[in-house]
Amino acid sequence: MQQLFLFRFLEIVAVMLFVVGQSSSSGDTMIQDTSLVNGQTLRSTGELFQLGFFSLDNSSGKGYLGIWYCNFTPQEGIVVWIANRNKSVNTAMASFNLTSDGNLILFEDDQTVWSTGTRSTGLNSARLQLLDSGNLVLNDSNLILWQSFEHSNDSSTQLPGMKFGFVKRTNTSRRQVSWKNSTDPSPGDYTHMIRALPIPDLVIFNGSAKYHRSGLWNGYGFVGYPSIASNQVTNPANYTFVSNENESYFMVNYRASPTPVLIRSTLWANGTIQRWFLDRGGNREWQLLSSIPADECDMYNLCGRNRVCTNKYVAVECQCLDGFVNITENGREAGCEREKPLNCSSNQFSKVQNVKVPDTENATPRGNMSLDDCKNLCSDNCSCVAYAVISGSYGCITWLGDLLDLRTFVDEGDDLYVRLAESSTKKHVWAAIAIPLLLGFFLLCCVGVLVWRKRKRASTRLPLQLPNVKEGNSTTCDDVSESRLVSIDSEDSCLHNNDKGVDMINTLGLLPSYNLETIKTATNDFSDGNKLGEGGFGVVYMGQLEDGQKIAVKKLSRNSSQGPNQFQNELSLIAKLQHRNLVRLLGCCIEDTERIIILEYMENKSLDAFIYDKTKCSLLNWQKRLEIIVGIARGLLYLHQDSVLRVIHRDLKPSNILLDKDMIPKISDFGIARIFEGDRALEDGTTRPIGTFGYMAPEYLLYGQFSFKSDVFSFGVIVLEILSGKKNRTFGQTNSNLNLLQHSYKLWKEGRSLEILNDAVSCSYPTIELLRCIRMALLCVQDNHEERPTMTEVVMMLASDEQLLTPLKQPTITSIYSEGDCSTKEMSITITGR
């Protein structure tokens, strides 16, 4: 009892001595009988890591003792180790002490919160050192008493040099455990660990349920991450996997020392593991190396048993293995089962190429042997249902029972051989013969139909001309029937010769014309009940023709000074543009003083009606949002590069993206669009910009210069708004002094990009696609137009599995969107120039 009292007394005295400055810590080392309090840190020799007290919620005063990267704040999510992650302390009352007997103790007032329990009576010169690896080491001479890498307290972050695995002799696991959330580091729902199996692999668990499986180690990487393994030559780190009778562990090590980069792997609160690297000679921005799960097919056994998951980019496809048929359980698809049972006489196998081989829980390693020997071994075992030969120490592997968690890769992965019943073998052979024959016959039929239709159109295309309209003649479009085609190529058109704003339309070709009475009937005489929206051009109405066809009627406002020019511009452009993601022009009406454009009717109106509405936004899951983003990108690519005209839209925004009944996006409103002529990077097209604040590129807003990259900027803003459900021009009023672009960049830099997502986005989203999409959008809104991608590059980014490592820069000039009245309302500026 006296010894315990004496020990407690000495600990309190040590703290008091530190507070009055009689003992202190310095550099990267603490010695016996010294302490660390809030505001003081240990910094590793190369100033890569620091140890100290920090708080994740500045308002509470509660905090933790941990290690984080130098030149970054703990709030940026770069904490790599925490001593007391289960219990915060009052940092003003806390101290971290190395006692005379070699024990590390974290005190809060006079209470022990955490301790290493490493007391020893025979110490010579115990000291605590923070290394450049991020490892905190307590040693006495050359004897290591304790180190954070081996007592990681189930950290959420793995660093190079840290063993990650399972110690068999002590039955303990070194694993990653997620935080509960960004401000609470206590253990969350997700755990990343190595399973102690005959063929061990890495698995992410959500509670006790498998969430993702890496696949087995093939000697140079995990089979579930073929692209990571194949990039090891250029990777700044190499990977080691060891499995023996004592332990199984995975380790990352730097290739060079001192390393030119820093690497970390973090398990986030949503179950995603991200690998990041930091170029120490670069701009101090963390770059994403990889993220898992990478897509929906990476979710454990997404398609059910005996089915293969294939990521088709816009949709996931689940297919039964050969010889298997779909089954349902409790009204839901549960996978596939054999169409006919196996028998021992069956020795035929179906080859499934480029897959992640199945879960190894029911697999057996057979050692190195040839493919034929492995097949024979499986054939001789009536219970063997599949085999594969994997590089590495496992060699031939055979499976029993159901095959779980199968997915395909594009041109990587391994070959799996699945045993077939005899009848399935014959069916497979017949299919291999019949399918090519049927496809060839189908192609011949298609070619014949196309040739016939082309000849028929050529023989029936007869343009119809309007009656002549002489100067001063009052003849109007009443003389033209609703369905007649109007040629505006000639000077004799259905226009008033005195209307100079419209008389210049001379390049349209054939265009259907409607008389005014028909349009009035269709729109109930332009009643407010038929009103769809209103803009600078005028009002848009919903109409229905006598044959039941619904139309959108865009009526020029008589008070619009820019209206005639916009009317001319829109007709001359949209009539020549045909694309799935552009709104389709049906015709026009030019009568008396009326100027009307008739467009296809879009059942779901505009995109802004969905993404900002708290109720409707729930209809847009991640997959639907991605399809909309891709559709807009393809429409813009057509305008910029693939159409007969090269067009800059200049007013791209959610209200100008219309959605049809299938939610397919279509770009509309070409009233201020311009045809790009020449090879100039920027065109001085105006003295004052036309468009909408919040979507205009900086060079256009400030200097009146526009280019294709101006549209790219607007597209980037739209993507961020689709993902977040927030408006760029009003974001700073309710969230911070940052606009949406700056806030998105801040989250990206801190490794918290997923926090931008709208609540309606399903929690099962493929993280890699989301991060790729967010980074692509941030590239599009770079202040310097030369640093933005082209729409060709954007479409490639959306379709590619490669990581985007182009450096990002913080948006600065775009803060103008949050200044003054421009942030509170949508504003269009018109000009009198060309």
C-alpha positions in Angstrom: 0.0 0.0 0.0 2.9 2.3 0.8 4.6 1.5 -2.5 1.3 2.4 -4.4 1.0 5.7 -2.5 4.6 6.5 -3.2 4.2 5.7 -6.9 1.1 7.9 -7.3 2.9 10.7 -5.4 5.9 10.5 -7.8 3.6 10.7 -10.8 1.8 13.8 -9.5 5.1 15.4 -8.7 6.4 14.7 -12.2 3.4 16.5 -13.7 3.8 19.5 -11.4 7.5 19.8 -12.3 6.6 19.8 -15.9 4.0 22.5 -15.5 6.4 24.9 -13.7 9.0 24.3 -16.5 11.4 22.1 -14.4 11.1 19.3 -17.0 10.1 19.4 -20.6 10.1 17.5 -23.9 11.9 18.5 -27.0 12.6 17.3 -30.5 11.5 13.8 -31.3 12.3 12.2 -27.8 11.0 12.1 -24.3 13.1 10.8 -21.4 12.2 9.3 -18.0 10.4 11.7 -15.6 9.2 14.1 -18.3 5.7 15.0 -19.5 3.8 16.4 -22.4 0.8 18.8 -22.1 -1.6 20.5 -24.5 0.2 22.8 -26.8 3.5 20.8 -26.8 4.4 18.1 -29.4 7.1 15.7 -30.3 8.1 16.0 -33.9 10.0 13.2 -35.8 13.5 14.0 -37.0 12.5 14.6 -40.6 9.4 16.5 -39.4 7.0 14.0 -41.0 4.9 13.2 -37.9 4.0 14.9 -34.6 2.6 13.6 -31.3 0.5 15.7 -29.1 -3.0 16.6 -27.9 -5.6 17.6 -30.4 -9.4 18.3 -30.5 -11.8 17.3 -33.3 -14.5 19.6 -31.9 -13.0 22.9 -31.0 -16.1 24.0 -29.0 -16.2 21.1 -26.5 -12.7 21.3 -25.1 -12.5 17.5 -25.3 -9.6 15.9 -27.1 -7.2 13.1 -27.6 -3.5 12.2 -27.6 -2.4 11.0 -31.0 0.0 11.2 -34.0 -0.7 13.1 -37.2 1.2 14.4 -40.1 3.2 17.6 -39.8 1.9 20.6 -41.7 -1.6 19.2 -41.6 -4.2 19.6 -38.9 -6.0 16.7 -37.2 -9.3 18.1 -38.4 -8.1 17.4 -41.9 -8.5 13.7 -41.2 -4.8 12.8 -41.2 -4.6 11.3 -37.7 -2.8 8.0 -37.9 -2.8 6.8 -34.2 -4.8 7.7 -31.1 -4.0 6.4 -27.6 -7.4 7.1 -26.0 -9.8 6.7 -29.0 -12.5 5.2 -26.7 -12.5 8.1 -24.2 -11.8 11.8 -24.8 -10.0 13.9 -22.2 -10.2 17.5 -21.1 -7.0 18.7 -22.8 -6.5 21.5 -20.4 -6.3 19.0 -17.5 -4.4 16.2 -19.3 -0.8 15.2 -19.4 1.2 12.5 -21.1 4.0 11.1 -18.9 7.0 8.8 -19.2 7.7 7.7 -15.6 11.0 6.7 -14.0 10.1 3.0 -14.2 9.3 3.1 -18.0 5.6 3.4 -18.0 3.7 5.6 -20.4 0.6 7.1 -18.8 -2.1 9.5 -20.0 -3.6 11.4 -17.1 -6.7 13.5 -16.9 -6.4 15.5 -13.7 -5.4 12.7 -11.3 -7.1 9.8 -13.2 -5.3 7.3 -15.4 -7.0 7.3 -18.8 -4.5 5.1 -20.8 -1.3 3.3 -20.0 1.2 0.9 -21.7 1.7 -1.0 -18.4 5.5 -1.4 -19.1 6.9 -0.9 -15.6 10.4 -2.3 -15.0 12.8 -1.9 -12.2 16.0 -2.6 -14.1 15.9 0.3 -16.6 19.0 2.1 -17.6 17.8 5.0 -19.8 14.3 4.5 -21.1 13.2 7.0 -23.7 10.2 7.5 -26.0 11.0 8.4 -29.6 8.7 9.3 -32.5 10.2 8.0 -35.8 9.8 9.3 -39.3 7.8 6.1 -40.1 5.1 7.3 -37.7 6.0 4.6 -35.2 6.1 5.7 -31.5 8.8 3.5 -29.8 9.6 3.1 -26.1 13.0 1.5 -25.7 15.7 1.0 -23.1 19.1 0.9 -24.8 18.5 -1.5 -27.7 15.5 -3.3 -26.1 12.1 -2.3 -27.5 9.6 -2.2 -24.6 6.6 -1.0 -26.5 5.7 0.5 -30.0 2.6 1.9 -31.4 2.9 -0.2 -34.6 2.3 -3.3 -32.6 -0.2 -1.7 -30.3 -2.2 0.2 -32.8 -5.4 0.1 -30.7 -7.2 -1.0 -33.9 -6.3 2.2 -35.8 -8.2 3.3 -38.8 -5.0 4.0 -40.7 -2.2 1.7 -41.9 1.2 3.1 -42.5 4.2 1.6 -44.4 6.2 -0.7 -42.1 3.2 -1.6 -40.0 2.3 -5.3 -39.8 -1.4 -5.9 -40.6 -2.6 -9.4 -39.9 -3.1 -12.3 -37.5 -0.7 -13.6 -34.8 -1.5 -17.3 -34.4 0.4 -18.0 -31.3 -1.4 -15.3 -29.3 -4.7 -15.5 -31.3 -4.6 -11.7 -31.7 -5.4 -9.6 -34.8 -3.8 -6.4 -36.0 -6.6 -4.8 -37.9 -8.1 -1.5 -39.0 -11.3 -0.3 -37.3 -13.2 2.7 -38.7 -14.1 5.8 -36.7 -17.8 6.4 -35.9 -17.7 9.7 -37.8 -15.3 12.5 -38.6 -15.5 14.0 -35.1 -15.7 10.7 -33.1 -12.7 8.4 -33.4 -14.2 5.6 -31.2 -14.6 2.3 -33.0 -17.2 2.4 -35.8 -19.1 -0.3 -37.7 -16.4 -1.4 -40.2 -13.4 -3.7 -39.6 -10.7 -4.6 -42.0 -8.7 -7.7 -41.1 -7.0 -10.9 -42.4 -9.0 -14.1 -41.9 -7.2 -17.0 -40.4 -8.0 -19.6 -43.1 -5.9 -22.1 -45.0 -6.0 -19.6 -47.8 -6.1 -16.2 -45.9 -7.4 -13.1 -47.5 -8.4 -9.5 -46.5 -12.0 -8.8 -45.7 -14.0 -5.7 -44.7 -16.7 -6.6 -42.2 -19.8 -4.4 -41.5 -20.4 -5.7 -38.0 -20.3 -9.5 -38.5 -21.4 -9.4 -42.1 -18.9 -9.5 -45.0 -18.8 -6.2 -46.9 -15.9 -6.6 -49.2 -13.3 -9.3 -49.9 -9.9 -8.7 -51.4 -9.3 -12.3 -52.7 -6.2 -14.3 -52.0 -2.6 -13.3 -52.4 -1.0 -14.5 -55.7 2.6 -13.6 -55.0 2.5 -9.9 -56.0 -0.9 -8.7 -55.1 -4.4 -9.6 -54.0 -6.5 -11.1 -56.9 -9.3 -8.7 -56.1 -7.1 -5.7 -57.0 -5.4 -6.6 -60.3 -4.8 -3.0 -61.3 -3.0 -2.2 -58.1 -0.7 -5.2 -58.4 0.1 -4.5 -62.1 1.1 -1.0 -61.2 3.8 -2.0 -58.7 6.6 -1.1 -61.1 5.7 2.6 -60.9 4.3 2.5 -57.4 6.3 4.3 -54.8 5.8 1.3 -52.4 6.0 -2.4 -52.6 3.8 -5.0 -50.9 4.6 -8.1 -48.8 2.4 -10.9 -47.6 3.6 -13.5 -45.2 1.7 -16.6 -44.0 3.3 -19.3 -41.9 2.6 -21.4 -38.8 3.2 -18.4 -36.6 1.4 -15.5 -38.3 -0.2 -14.1 -41.4 0.4 -10.4 -42.2 0.4 -7.9 -45.0 2.9 -5.0 -45.0 3.6 -2.0 -47.2 7.1 -0.7 -47.5 8.6 2.3 -49.3 10.9 1.5 -52.2 13.4 4.3 -51.5 14.7 5.8 -48.3 14.4 8.6 -47.5 11.1 8.3 -49.3 10.1 11.1 -51.8 6.5 10.5 -51.0 4.2 9.6 -48.1 1.6 6.8 -48.2 -1.3 5.9 -46.0 -4.3 3.6 -46.1 -7.4 4.7 -44.2 -10.7 2.9 -43.4 -13.4 5.5 -43.4 -16.7 5.4 -41.4 -18.7 4.3 -44.5 -16.6 1.2 -45.0 -14.4 2.5 -47.8 -10.6 2.0 -47.8 -8.6 4.7 -49.6 -4.9 4.6 -50.3 -3.4 8.1 -50.6 0.1 9.4 -51.4 1.7 12.8 -50.9 4.5 14.1 -53.1 6.9 15.7 -50.6 8.3 17.9 -53.3 4.9 18.9 -54.8 2.1 21.1 -53.7 1.4 19.3 -50.4 -1.9 17.9 -51.7 -2.9 14.3 -50.9 -3.6 12.3 -54.1 -5.8 9.3 -54.3 -4.1 6.0 -55.4 -7.0 3.6 -55.1 -10.3 3.1 -53.3 -12.2 0.0 -52.4 -14.8 -1.1 -52.9 -14.1 0.3 -56.4 -17.6 -0.4 -57.8 -20.8 -2.3 -57.0 -19.3 -5.6 -58.1 -16.8 -5.2 -55.2 -19.6 -5.5 -52.7 -19.4 -9.0 -51.2 -21.4 -11.5 -53.1 -23.7 -8.8 -54.6 -25.2 -11.2 -57.2 -25.7 -14.2 -54.9 -24.2 -17.7 -55.1 -23.0 -19.2 -58.4 -23.5 -15.9 -60.2 -20.9 -13.6 -61.8 -21.1 -9.9 -61.3 -20.0 -7.7 -64.3 -19.8 -3.9 -64.0 -21.4 -2.5 -67.2 -20.6 1.1 -66.1 -24.1 2.3 -66.1 -25.5 -0.9 -64.7 -24.5 -4.1 -63.0 -25.1 -7.4 -64.7 -25.5 -10.7 -62.8 -25.2 -13.9 -64.8 -25.5 -17.5 -63.8 -22.5 -19.7 -64.4 -22.9 -22.2 -67.3 -25.2 -25.1 -66.2 -26.9 -23.0 -63.5 -30.3 -21.3 -63.4 -31.7 -18.4 -61.3 -33.4 -19.1 -58.0 -35.4 -16.9 -55.6 -35.8 -17.1 -51.8 -38.4 -15.2 -49.9 -39.4 -13.4 -53.1 -35.9 -12.2 -53.8 -33.2 -13.4 -56.1 -30.7 -15.4 -54.2 -28.3 -16.5 -56.9 -28.2 -19.7 -59.0 -28.3 -23.4 -58.6 -27.4 -26.3 -60.9 -29.9 -27.1 -63.6 -29.0 -30.8 -63.2 -27.1 -32.4 -60.4 -23.4 -33.4 -60.9 -22.4 -37.0 -61.1 -18.9 -38.5 -60.8 -18.8 -39.4 -64.5 -18.8 -35.7 -65.5 -15.3 -34.5 -66.3 -16.2 -31.4 -68.4 -15.5 -27.9 -67.2 -16.6 -24.4 -68.3 -13.9 -21.8 -68.4 -14.8 -18.5 -66.8 -12.2 -15.9 -67.9 -10.9 -12.8 -66.1 -12.6 -13.2 -62.7 -11.8 -12.7 -59.1 -11.8 -16.3 -57.9 -14.5 -17.3 -55.3 -14.4 -17.0 -51.6 -11.8 -19.3 -50.2 -13.7 -20.4 -47.0 -14.6 -23.7 -48.8 -11.4 -23.9 -50.9 -8.3 -26.1 -50.5 -4.8 -25.3 -51.6 -3.2 -28.2 -53.5 0.3 -26.8 -54.2 2.1 -26.1 -57.4 1.1 -28.3 -60.4 0.1 -28.0 -64.0 -3.4 -27.0 -65.2 -4.1 -30.5 -66.5 -3.0 -32.1 -63.2 -5.2 -29.7 -61.3 -8.1 -30.6 -63.6 -7.6 -34.3 -63.1 -7.4 -33.8 -59.3 -10.7 -32.1 -59.3 -12.3 -34.6 -61.7 -11.3 -37.5 -59.4 -13.1 -35.9 -56.5 -16.9 -36.1 -56.8 -17.3 -33.1 -54.4 -15.0 -30.8 -56.4 -17.1 -28.2 -58.2 -14.4 -25.9 -59.6 -10.6 -25.4 -59.8 -8.1 -22.7 -60.7 -4.3 -22.4 -60.9 -3.1 -19.2 -59.2 0.4 -17.9 -59.3 2.2 -17.8 -55.9 2.5 -20.4 -53.2 -1.1 -21.8 -53.4 -0.9 -23.1 -56.9 -3.9 -25.4 -57.7 -7.0 -24.5 -55.7 -10.2 -26.5 -55.6 -13.6 -25.6 -54.3 -16.5 -27.4 -52.7 -20.2 -26.3 -52.5 -21.5 -23.0 -53.7 -19.2 -20.4 -55.4 -19.5 -17.0 -53.7 -18.4 -13.5 -54.5 -17.5 -13.9 -58.2 -16.8 -10.8 -60.4 -15.3 -10.1 -63.8 -12.5 -7.7 -64.8 -12.0 -6.2 -68.2 -8.7 -7.8 -69.2 -7.2 -8.9 -65.9 -8.1 -11.5 -63.2 -7.8 -15.3 -63.3 -9.4 -18.2 -65.1 -11.8 -20.4 -63.1 -12.9 -23.8 -64.4 -16.4 -24.8 -63.2 -17.6 -28.4 -63.4 -20.5 -29.1 -65.8 -23.2 -31.8 -65.8 -23.2 -33.9 -69.0 -26.4 -32.2 -70.4 -25.0 -28.8 -69.8 -21.9 -29.7 -71.8 -23.9 -30.6 -74.9 -26.0 -27.5 -74.5 -22.9 -25.4 -74.3 -21.5 -26.8 -77.5 -24.7 -26.2 -79.5 -24.8 -22.6 -78.2 -21.3 -22.0 -79.4 -22.3 -23.1 -82.9 -25.8 -21.5 -83.1 -25.1 -18.1 -81.7 -22.6 -16.9 -84.4 -24.9 -18.2 -87.2 -27.9 -16.2 -85.8 -25.8 -13.1 -85.3 -24.6 -13.2 -88.9 -28.1 -13.6 -90.2 -29.3 -10.7 -88.1 -26.6 -8.4 -89.4 -27.4 -9.2 -93.0 -31.1 -8.3 -92.3 -30.1 -5.0 -90.7 -27.9 -4.0 -93.7 -30.8 -4.8 -96.1 -33.3 -2.7 -94.1 -30.9 0.3 -93.9 -30.3 0.3 -97.7 -34.1 0.1 -98.4 -34.9 3.0 -96.1 -32.1 5.2 -97.5 -33.4 4.7 -101.1 -37.0 5.4 -100.0 -36.1 8.6 -98.3 -34.1 9.8 -101.3 -37.0 9.3 -103.6 -39.6 11.1 -101.5 -37.8 14.2 -100.2 -39.5 17.1 -102.0 -39.2 20.5 -100.4 -42.3 22.7 -100.3 -42.0 26.5 -100.7 -44.0 29.2 -99.1 -46.0 31.8 -101.0 -44.0 34.8 -102.0 -44.1 37.7 -99.6 -43.4 40.9 -101.3 -42.5 44.1 -99.5 -45.5 45.7 -97.8 -47.6 42.6 -98.3 -49.5 41.5 -95.2 -49.7 37.8 -96.0 -48.9 35.8 -92.8 -48.4 32.2 -91.9 -52.2 31.7 -91.8 -51.7 30.7 -95.5 -49.6 27.7 -94.5 -51.0 24.5 -93.2 -49.9 23.1 -89.8 -47.9 20.2 -91.3 -46.3 22.0 -94.2 -42.5 22.3 -94.5 -41.0 25.8 -94.7 -37.8 26.5 -96.6 -36.0 29.4 -95.1 -33.1 29.0 -97.5 -34.7 31.5 -100.0 -35.5 35.2 -99.6 -39.2 34.3 -100.1 -40.0 33.2 -96.6 -42.9 33.6 -94.2 -41.4 36.6 -92.5 -42.2 40.3 -92.4 -39.6 42.0 -94.5 -39.5 44.8 -92.0 -38.5 42.4 -89.2 -34.7 42.7 -89.4 -34.1 40.6 -86.3 -35.6 37.5 -88.0 -35.1 38.1 -91.7 -31.5 37.0 -91.4 -32.4 33.4 -90.9 -31.3 31.9 -94.2 -29.5 28.7 -93.3 -32.1 26.5 -91.8 -33.1 24.1 -94.5 -36.6 22.5 -94.2 -38.5 23.3 -91.0 -42.1 22.4 -90.1 -44.4 25.5 -89.5 -47.5 25.8 -87.4 -50.1 28.5 -87.6 -50.9 30.6 -84.6 -54.4 29.4 -84.1 -53.2 25.8 -83.8 -50.7 26.8 -81.1 -53.3 28.8 -79.2 -55.7 25.8 -79.2 -52.9 23.5 -78.1 -51.9 25.7 -75.1 -55.5 26.8 -74.1 -54.7 30.2 -75.4 -51.4 30.4 -73.5 -53.1 30.0 -70.2 -51.3 30.2 -66.9 -52.4 26.7 -66.2 -50.2 25.5 -69.1 -47.2 27.5 -68.1 -44.0 25.4 -67.6 -41.5 28.2 -66.9 -40.2 31.6 -67.8 -36.8 33.0 -68.8 -35.1 35.9 -70.5 -36.5 34.8 -73.9 -40.1 34.6 -72.8 -42.5 32.0 -71.4 -42.7 28.2 -72.1 -46.1 26.5 -72.2 -47.2 22.9 -72.3 -49.4 22.2 -75.3 -51.2 19.2 -76.9 -52.0 18.9 -80.6 -55.2 17.4 -82.0 -53.5 14.1 -82.6 -52.6 13.9 -78.9 -48.9 14.7 -79.2 -47.6 16.9 -76.3 -45.4 19.8 -77.2 -43.4 22.5 -75.4 -44.2 26.0 -76.8 -41.5 28.7 -76.3 -43.1 32.1 -76.9 -40.9 35.2 -77.4 -41.8 38.0 -75.0 -42.6 41.2 -76.8 -40.7 43.1 -74.1 -37.5 41.1 -74.7 -34.9 43.3 -76.4 -32.7 40.3 -77.1 -35.6 38.1 -78.1 -35.5 38.3 -81.9 -31.8 37.6 -82.0 -32.2 34.7 -79.6 -35.1 33.4 -81.6 -33.0 33.5 -84.8 -30.0 32.0 -83.0 -32.0 29.1 -81.5 -33.8 28.2 -84.7 -30.6 28.3 -86.8 -28.7 26.2 -84.4 -31.1 23.6 -83.0 -32.6 22.7 -86.4 -29.1 21.6 -87.5 -28.3 19.7 -84.3 -29.5 16.1 -83.7 -28.4 14.2 -80.6 -30.0 12.0 -78.0 -29.0 14.4 -75.3 -30.2 17.6 -77.0 -33.8 18.8 -77.0 -35.5 18.2 -80.4 -37.0 21.0 -82.5 -40.4 20.2 -83.9 -41.1 23.5 -85.7 -41.9 27.2 -85.4 -44.6 29.8 -85.8 -43.8 33.2 -87.3 -47.1 35.2 -87.5 -47.8 38.9 -87.0 -45.6 39.9 -84.1 -45.4 36.4 -82.6 -42.2 34.4 -82.7 -42.7 30.9 -81.3 -40.5 27.8 -81.2 -42.1 24.3 -80.8 -40.0 21.7 -79.0 -40.5 18.1 -77.9 -42.3 17.9 -74.5 -40.2 16.7 -71.6 -42.4 14.9 -69.0 -40.1 15.5 -66.1 -39.4 19.1 -66.8 -36.0 20.4 -65.8 -33.1 19.0 -63.7 -33.3 21.8 -61.1 -36.9 20.6 -60.2 -35.3 17.4 -58.8 -31.9 18.1 -57.4 -32.9 21.0 -55.1 -36.2 19.6 -54.0 -36.1 17.6 -50.8 -38.8 15.3 -51.9 -38.0 14.7 -55.5 -34.3 14.3 -54.9 -35.0 10.9 -53.3 -35.9 9.7 -56.8 -32.3 10.2 -57.9 -30.1 7.5 -56.5 -26.4 7.5 -57.4 -26.9 5.4 -60.6 -29.5 7.8 -62.0 -27.4 10.8 -61.1 -24.4 9.3 -62.9 -26.5 8.5 -66.0 -27.7 12.2 -66.0 -24.1 13.4 -65.7 -22.9 11.2 -68.5 -25.8 12.2 -70.7 -25.0 15.9 -70.2 -21.3 15.2 -70.9 -22.1 13.4 -74.1 -24.5 16.2 -75.3 -21.8 18.8 -74.7 -19.1 16.6 -76.5 -21.4 16.5 -79.5 -21.8 20.3 -79.5 -18.1 20.9 -79.1 -16.7 18.4 -81.4 -19.0 15.9 -83.2 -21.8 18.1 -84.7 -21.8 19.7 -88.1 -21.4 23.0 -86.2 -19.0 23.5 -83.3 -21.2 25.2 -80.7 -20.5 26.9 -77.4 -23.7 26.9 -75.3 -22.8 29.8 -72.9 -25.8 29.3 -70.5 -25.5 25.7 -69.3 -27.3 25.3 -65.9 -29.8 22.8 -64.3 -32.8 24.7 -65.5 -31.6 24.3 -69.1 -31.2 20.5 -68.7 -34.6 18.9 -69.4 -35.5 15.3 -68.5 -37.8 13.1 -70.6 -40.1 10.3 -69.2 -37.1 8.0 -68.8 -35.0 10.7 -67.0 -32.7 11.0 -70.0 -31.1 14.5 -69.9 -31.4 16.9 -72.9 -29.6 20.2 -73.2 -31.9 23.0 -74.2 -32.1 26.8 -74.7 -29.6 27.8 -77.4 -30.7 31.4 -77.5 -27.2 32.8 -76.7 -25.1 29.9 -78.1 -22.3 30.8 -80.5 -20.7 28.9 -83.3 -17.0 28.6 -82.8 -14.9 29.7 -85.8 -11.2 29.4 -86.2 -8.7 27.8 -83.8 -8.5 30.6 -81.2 -8.4 29.3 -77.6 -10.5 32.2 -76.4 -12.9 34.5 -78.3 -13.5 38.1 -77.3 -17.2 37.6 -78.0 -18.7 40.4 -76.0 -18.1 43.5 -73.9 -20.4 42.2 -71.2 -21.2 38.5 -70.4 -24.6 36.9 -71.0 -25.5 34.0 -68.7 -26.3 33.1 -65.1 -24.2 33.9 -62.1 -22.8 30.8 -60.4 -22.3 29.0 -63.7 -20.2 31.5 -65.7 -16.4 30.8 -65.9 -14.2 33.5 -64.4 -12.6 34.6 -67.7 -16.1 35.0 -69.1 -17.6 36.8 -66.1 -14.7 39.2 -65.7 -13.4 39.8 -69.2 -16.2 38.7 -71.5 -14.0 36.0 -73.0 -15.6 32.6 -73.8 -14.5 29.3 -75.3 -15.4 25.6 -75.1 -13.7 25.6 -71.7 -16.4 28.1 -70.5 -19.0 25.3 -71.0 -16.7 22.9 -69.2 -16.7 25.1 -66.2 -20.5 25.3 -66.2 -20.6 21.5 -66.5 -18.4 21.1 -63.5 -20.6 23.3 -61.4 -23.7 21.3 -62.5 -22.0 18.0 -61.5 -21.2 19.3 -58.0 -24.8 20.5 -57.6 -26.2 17.2 -58.8 -24.0 15.4 -56.2 -24.7 17.8 -53.3 -28.3 19.0 -54.0 -27.0 22.5 -53.2 -26.9 25.6 -55.4 -23.4 27.1 -55.9 -24.6 30.7 -55.9 -26.5 30.4 -52.5 -24.3 27.8 -50.8 -22.2 30.3 -48.8 -25.2 32.0 -47.3 -26.2 29.0 -45.2 -23.1 26.9 -44.8 -19.9 29.0 -44.6 -18.2 31.9 -46.3 -17.2 29.4 -49.1 -19.2 28.8 -52.2 -19.9 25.2 -53.3 -16.8 25.0 -55.4 -14.5 26.1 -52.7 -16.2 23.9 -50.1 -15.9 20.9 -52.4 -12.2 21.5 -52.9 -11.7 21.9 -49.1 -13.4 18.5 -48.5 -11.3 16.9 -51.2 -8.1 18.2 -49.7 -9.0 16.9 -46.3 -9.9 13.5 -47.7 -13.6 14.0 -46.8 -15.1 14.4 -50.3 -18.0 12.0 -49.7 -19.4 14.4 -47.1 -20.6 16.6 -50.0 -23.1 14.0 -51.1 -26.9 14.6 -50.9 -28.6 12.4 -48.3 -30.7 10.7 -51.1 -27.6 9.0 -52.5 -27.7 5.4 -51.5 -25.1 4.3 -48.9 -24.2 1.4 -51.3 -22.7 3.7 -53.9 -19.5 2.6 -55.6 -17.0 5.0 -53.9 -14.4 5.0 -56.6 -17.0 6.2 -59.2 -18.1 9.0 -56.8 -14.6 10.2 -56.1 -13.7 10.0 -59.8 -16.8 12.1 -60.5 -16.0 14.7 -57.8 -12.4 15.1 -58.9 -13.5 15.4 -62.5 -15.9 18.2 -61.5 -13.2 20.0 -59.5 -10.9 19.8 -62.6 -13.6 21.4 -64.7 -14.0 24.4 -62.4 -10.3 25.3 -62.2 -9.9 29.1 -62.4 -7.4 28.9 -65.3 -9.3 27.7 -68.4 -6.1 26.0 -69.8 -6.1 23.7 -66.7 -9.6 22.4 -67.4 -10.1 19.2 -69.4 -11.9 19.2 -72.8 -15.3 17.4 -72.9 -13.5 14.6 -74.8 -11.3 14.1 -71.7 -14.3 14.5 -69.4 -16.2 11.6 -71.1 -13.0 9.5 -70.9 -12.6 10.2 -67.2 -16.2 9.2 -66.5 -15.7 5.9 -68.4 -12.2 5.1 -67.1 -11.1 3.0 -64.1 -7.8 4.9 -64.0 -7.2 7.3 -61.2 -7.0 11.0 -62.0 -3.7 12.3 -60.6 -3.8 15.7 -62.3 -3.1 18.2 -59.5 -6.1 20.3 -58.3 -5.8 24.0 -57.4 -8.1 25.8 -55.0 -10.8 27.9 -56.6 -10.1 31.5 -55.8 -11.7 33.9 -58.4 -14.9 32.0 -58.2 -15.6 33.5 -54.8 -17.1 36.4 -56.7 -20.2 34.2 -56.9 -20.8 34.7 -53.2 -20.5 38.5 -53.3 -23.3 41.0 -53.2 -26.7 40.5 -54.9 -25.2 38.0 -57.3 -25.3 35.3 -54.6 -28.9 35.7 -53.8 -30.7 35.5 -57.1 -30.3 34.2 -60.6 -29.3 37.1 -62.8 -28.9 37.2 -66.6 -27.0 40.0 -68.3 -27.8 41.0 -71.9 -25.6 42.8 -74.3 -26.0 44.8 -77.5 -22.8 43.6 -79.1 -22.6 40.7 -81.5 
